[in-house]
Structure formats: structure tokens, C-alpha cells
Amino acid sequence: MIKDTKKTITTQLKKTAFLFIALLFLVGNKAISQINSYPVNQTITISSGSFTIDVDNDSNDDYTFEILPLSGSLTAARVVSLGNAQVMDNSTFGYPDALNLGTDVTDPYSSGNAVLGTDIGGGGLFTGVGIKYLGLNLDISGESHLGWISIEVAASNDTIILYDIGYNTTASDGITTGLTNLTSVNEINTLDFEIYPNPSENAISISYTDSNNSTSYSISDFTGKLILKGTITKNIDVSTLASGTYIVTLAESQNIGRKRFIKK
């Protein structure tokens, strides 16, 4: 009887250990999400016409961004979800959420036409507030994939700038805005800092409350290629960089932080 009980307990412990190891494996793979991200770098105006993007390159267009002429000289900046694509929208008026870096993309979602900013009634959350993120809900082969796109809408609502886009290649898996194939979940805000001016043409400065001479920085492109590195100085010369979006990584002791930087 005792022997059988010990055997049963041993078997249960082995099963528990196996499940625990499997869970650790899954969590470890979850920590660095399978994110496909890339720069878009498109400016949309009335004269440029609309811009349509197939996010996952499956020959099915997902979103159209456009400036819509209204009465007189008034305009509206909007996004049109195509097919089964949607955008994150907590409003009841078709004004999708203007998200900050590191915000979870979650429901509710809306489809069809959504206003980013308009001259009529001051509607839209993206107008004149700098770079924000639009949460995406994509339909890929009949399954839901969450994503984001970083955009900026002029205060005059006559210009939309699209910077970067990213989406989770795993169906029904979560994502936070700004999460790329270079950024793990635990590295988004572990060390907070600011980059200014951003965008910049010639030089950037990094503002970090606890900065000291041992704090290092690196600048990489979206393929992970290291472009620049060094220790923090008053100004960092970026004049030789090609126009585009880069990842600035700050490291001090066991702390690390990453933010994106736009080179004009």
C-alpha cells in the first residue's frame, strides 16, 4: 500500500515537473514576442492622395489612410479599415484611441471609417499631439492578429505621417504599442529616458534623471545592425545617419531601456 502510494506521488511529481518546465518554455517564448515590424515612412496629404497598406503582405489590403476634404478649406484625417481589419476604438463616435508607447492593444475595436482628427467639432484624438500609436486588429487567414502603427496628425488635420508598424505573428496573442522584433516585453520601460529633439536632423540629446558617466548608449536600425555606440554626452551626432527610424538603447548596470528615434 505504502509502496503504491509512493509510486503514485512520484508519478504525479514527474508530471508536475514536466508541466512546470513546459510552462517555463512557453513563458520564455512569450517574453520576446514574435513581432514583425518595419518602417512605413509615408506622408499623406490631399495632394499626395490616399495611402493603402497590406500590413502582412498577403495580397489583401488592410487599411487606407487619407485626408478627406470637407466644406471650404476644412479637412479630416481618417483611417479606413478594409475587409475584416479593425482599429482599437473605445469611443462611440468612430474616434480611435491615440495610444502611448507601451500601451496594450485590446478591445473594443471598430471597422469601417474612423476619424483621426477633424476640423469640424474638434473630433479625433490624434490632432496635434505628436507621435501616437493606433492599435490594429488584423485578419490573417481568418485569425485575429494584434498590431500597432505609429502616426502623427498635423494640428491642421491636413497631414498624416506614418512612421512604423508592427504586428504579432501569433494569432490571438497580445502586443503592446511600440513592441518590435528588437524589444522584449520586460525592456520597454525598465529604464526611462527622453530623446530630444525627436525627430532630429543633426544631433540628439538624451535626458535621463540618474545618468552618469557609466551610462552607455547604442543606436541600431530595424534589422538589429549596430550603427553608433558610446557613453552619454551632451549631444550625440546623428548627422551621418540615413533618414529613417532607429532604436536607441540606454544601459546602466542591470537596467536597460529602449526608445525609437526618427532621423530626418
LINKAGI-V899813 format. One record per run of one state. SS is the DSSP state (H for helix, E for strand, L for the rest). FROM is the first residue (numbers start at 0). TO is the last residue. If there is no record, write none. Layout:
ss from to
SS FROM TO
SS FROM TO
This chain:
ss from to
L 0 0
H 1 30
L 31 33
E 34 43
L 44 49
E 50 52
L 53 61
E 62 68
L 69 73
E 74 80
L 81 84
E 85 87
L 88 97
E 98 98
L 99 102
E 103 103
L 104 107
E 108 109
L 110 111
E 112 117
L 118 125
E 126 126
L 127 130
E 131 139
L 140 141
E 142 152
L 153 158
E 159 167
L 168 174
E 175 175
L 176 183
H 184 186
L 187 192
E 193 195
L 196 198
E 199 199
L 200 201
E 202 206
L 207 214
E 215 219
L 220 224
E 225 230
L 231 234
E 235 236
L 237 242
E 243 251
L 252 253
E 254 262
L 263 263
